[in-house]
Amino acid sequence: MINQIILAFLLSGLVAALAYWRGSLAPSGAAGALVVGTIIFGFGGWSWGVLLALFFISSSLLSHYKEREKQAVAEKFDKGHRRDLGQVLANGGAGAIIAVFHGFFPSPLWLPLFLGTMATVTADTWATELGTLSQRQPRLITTGQVVPVGTSGGISPFGTAVSFIGGLLIGLAAGLMSQNNIVALSIIGGIGGLAGSLCDSFLGATVQQIFHCAVCDKETEKSFHCGQPTRPLRGWGWMNNDMVNFLSSIFGGGTAVLVYSLLVA
């Protein structure tokens, strides 16, 4: 395992350096990616590392897709496409913890749990990056009320479909690498990712902290907007977008384990 961890450190360092050079990671994000990548690949093996890489590469590419059209909506989000340490841990932290348990306490349930977390962060990122381009205005997941694009908790049919496809891709990749239960793992990824993404939207609509900018009279996830401090509007003070992503990935992982127990175990 020591040799695998060393190799994982070298490969993760290379990926983190390239991502930093390409502008996908901030300095703190590159450091976080190095640690998370080393743990997941080092304790989970090649297949787990590939799932992490698939999430990161696809998400980075989509963050730059039609970037100009998404600029107005991006102003609402707490952070941009250049991921920092908090974003890296929010998306990969749960997977890293699962990988450590997998390394020391082997169990067939660690794979679907990890698969669900990766499917969730992929599904949620895809829904955010592509769902904001939908021609139809989203509706709040809790009430069905029509809300502006980029509103926390807003979902659309297109964004929901995209989130399922993102999770499905992660599940399919896991199935192809294991060469076993390909259809089942694909379904597990799709359902787990969709469930985690919807959980993210639900938390965003209910308990995530949202601020109000008095300058532009808009809701935002940022505590500083239009050059001025914003006013807390709703939600819990500690429940920022990173925490929402982290908790949602765990929910998606738990859902994946449940579906795995019905289809495979």
C-alpha positions in Angstrom: 0.0 0.0 0.0 2.9 2.3 0.7 4.0 2.2 -3.0 0.5 2.9 -4.1 0.2 5.9 -1.8 3.5 7.3 -3.1 2.3 6.9 -6.7 -1.0 8.4 -5.7 0.9 11.4 -4.3 2.9 11.9 -7.5 -0.1 11.6 -9.8 -2.3 13.8 -7.6 0.4 16.4 -7.5 0.7 16.4 -11.3 -3.1 16.8 -11.7 -3.3 19.5 -9.1 -0.4 21.4 -10.7 -2.0 21.2 -14.1 -5.4 22.3 -12.7 -3.8 25.2 -11.0 -2.0 26.2 -14.2 -5.3 26.0 -16.1 -7.0 28.2 -13.6 -9.4 25.5 -12.3 -7.9 25.5 -8.8 -6.8 28.3 -6.4 -3.6 27.7 -4.5 -5.5 26.3 -1.5 -7.6 24.2 -3.8 -4.5 22.7 -5.4 -3.2 21.7 -1.9 -6.6 20.2 -1.0 -6.7 18.3 -4.3 -3.3 16.9 -3.7 -4.4 15.5 -0.3 -7.8 14.3 -1.3 -6.5 12.7 -4.5 -3.7 11.0 -2.6 -6.0 9.5 0.0 -8.7 8.4 -2.5 -6.3 6.8 -5.0 -3.9 5.6 -2.3 -6.5 3.8 -0.2 -9.2 3.1 -2.9 -7.1 2.1 -5.8 -7.1 2.9 -9.5 -10.9 2.6 -10.0 -11.7 5.0 -7.2 -9.1 7.5 -8.4 -10.6 7.3 -11.9 -14.1 8.2 -10.6 -12.6 11.2 -8.7 -10.7 12.3 -11.9 -13.9 11.9 -14.0 -15.8 14.2 -11.7 -13.0 16.7 -11.6 -12.3 16.8 -15.3 -15.9 16.9 -16.4 -16.8 19.6 -13.8 -13.8 21.7 -14.8 -14.6 21.5 -18.5 -18.3 22.4 -17.9 -17.4 25.4 -15.6 -15.8 27.0 -18.7 -18.6 26.0 -21.1 -20.5 29.1 -22.2 -18.8 31.0 -19.4 -19.9 34.4 -20.6 -23.6 33.4 -20.8 -23.4 32.2 -17.2 -21.6 35.3 -15.8 -24.7 37.1 -14.6 -25.9 34.0 -12.7 -22.4 33.3 -11.3 -22.6 36.6 -9.4 -25.2 35.0 -7.1 -22.9 32.1 -6.1 -20.6 32.2 -3.2 -17.5 31.2 -5.2 -16.4 31.0 -8.8 -15.2 28.2 -11.0 -11.6 28.4 -9.5 -12.1 26.0 -6.6 -10.6 26.7 -3.2 -9.8 24.4 -0.3 -13.4 24.5 1.0 -14.9 23.5 -2.3 -12.4 20.7 -2.8 -13.1 19.3 0.7 -16.9 19.8 0.2 -16.8 17.7 -3.0 -14.1 15.2 -2.2 -13.9 15.1 1.6 -16.6 12.5 2.2 -15.0 10.3 -0.5 -11.6 10.6 1.1 -13.0 9.6 4.5 -14.7 6.6 2.9 -11.5 5.6 1.1 -9.6 5.5 4.5 -12.3 3.2 6.0 -12.2 1.1 2.8 -8.4 0.7 3.2 -8.5 -0.4 6.9 -11.9 -2.1 7.2 -12.7 -3.7 3.9 -16.4 -4.1 3.1 -18.4 -4.4 -0.1 -20.6 -1.5 1.0 -17.7 1.1 0.7 -17.9 1.0 -3.1 -21.5 2.0 -3.5 -21.1 4.6 -0.7 -18.1 6.1 -2.4 -19.9 5.8 -5.8 -22.9 7.7 -4.4 -20.8 10.6 -3.1 -19.0 11.0 -6.4 -22.2 10.6 -8.4 -23.8 13.3 -6.2 -21.0 16.0 -6.6 -20.9 15.2 -10.3 -24.7 15.4 -10.7 -24.9 18.6 -8.7 -22.1 20.3 -10.5 -23.5 19.3 -13.9 -26.9 20.6 -12.9 -25.5 23.9 -11.8 -23.2 24.4 -14.8 -25.7 23.3 -17.4 -29.1 23.9 -15.7 -28.4 27.6 -15.5 -28.5 27.6 -19.3 -32.1 26.2 -19.4 -34.6 28.3 -21.3 -37.2 27.7 -18.7 -37.1 29.5 -15.3 -36.5 27.1 -12.4 -39.0 26.5 -9.6 -38.3 26.3 -5.9 -38.1 22.6 -4.9 -40.1 23.2 -1.7 -43.1 25.3 -3.1 -42.9 25.1 -6.9 -42.7 28.9 -7.0 -41.0 30.3 -10.1 -37.7 31.8 -9.1 -34.8 33.6 -11.0 -32.1 31.4 -12.5 -29.4 30.8 -9.9 -31.6 30.9 -6.9 -30.6 28.4 -4.2 -33.1 25.6 -4.2 -34.4 26.2 -7.7 -34.7 23.2 -10.0 -35.7 22.7 -13.6 -36.6 19.6 -15.7 -33.5 20.1 -17.8 -31.2 20.5 -14.7 -32.8 17.5 -13.1 -32.2 15.4 -16.2 -28.6 16.6 -16.4 -28.0 15.7 -12.8 -29.3 12.1 -13.4 -27.0 11.8 -16.5 -24.0 13.0 -14.5 -24.6 10.4 -11.8 -25.3 7.8 -14.4 -21.9 8.4 -16.0 -20.1 7.9 -12.7 -22.0 4.6 -12.2 -21.3 3.4 -15.7 -17.6 4.1 -15.3 -17.6 2.2 -12.0 -19.4 -0.7 -13.7 -17.0 -0.8 -16.7 -13.9 -0.8 -14.5 -15.3 -3.6 -12.3 -16.6 -5.5 -15.3 -19.4 -6.7 -13.1 -22.9 -5.4 -12.4 -22.5 -2.7 -15.1 -26.2 -2.0 -15.4 -26.8 -2.1 -11.6 -23.9 0.2 -10.8 -25.0 2.6 -13.5 -28.5 2.8 -12.0 -27.0 3.1 -8.5 -24.9 6.1 -9.7 -27.9 7.7 -11.5 -30.3 7.4 -8.6 -27.7 8.2 -5.9 -26.5 11.3 -7.8 -30.0 12.5 -8.5 -31.0 12.0 -4.8 -28.0 13.8 -3.6 -28.5 16.7 -6.0 -32.1 17.1 -5.0 -31.0 17.1 -1.3 -28.6 19.9 -2.2 -31.5 21.9 -3.7 -33.7 21.2 -0.7 -31.0 22.4 1.8 -30.4 25.4 -0.4 -34.1 26.3 -0.3 -34.5 25.8 3.5 -31.4 26.1 5.7 -28.5 27.4 3.6 -27.5 30.9 4.5 -28.6 33.4 1.9 -27.8 37.1 1.9 -29.5 40.2 0.5 -27.6 42.9 -1.4 -29.0 46.3 -0.8 -27.2 47.8 -3.8 -28.6 45.6 -6.5 -31.6 44.3 -4.5 -30.8 40.6 -5.2 -30.3 37.5 -3.2 -26.8 36.0 -3.1 -24.7 33.4 -1.4 -22.0 36.0 -0.8 -21.5 38.0 2.4 -19.9 40.8 0.3 -21.5 41.9 -3.0 -21.5 45.0 -5.2 -18.6 46.3 -3.1 -20.7 46.3 0.1 -21.4 43.9 2.9 -24.7 42.0 2.5 -27.4 41.4 5.1 -28.3 37.8 6.2 -31.7 37.1 4.8 -32.4 33.5 5.8 -30.8 30.2 6.7 -28.3 29.0 9.3 -25.1 31.0 9.7 -22.8 27.9 9.5 -24.7 26.3 6.5 -22.8 27.7 3.6 -22.7 26.2 0.1 -19.6 24.1 0.9 -21.4 22.5 3.9 -24.5 21.9 1.8 -22.4 20.1 -0.8 -20.7 18.0 1.8 -23.9 16.9 3.5 -25.6 16.2 0.2 -22.8 14.0 -1.0 -23.3 11.9 2.2 -27.0 11.7 1.5 -26.3 10.6 -2.1 -23.9 8.0 -0.8 -26.4 6.6 1.7 -29.1 6.4 -1.1 -26.6 4.5 -3.3 -26.0 2.0 -0.6 -29.7 1.5 -0.2 -30.2 0.9 -3.9 -27.2 -1.4 -4.0 -28.7 -3.5 -1.2 -31.8 -3.9 -3.3 -30.2 -4.6 -6.7 -26.9 -6.3 -5.9 -26.5 -7.5 -2.3 
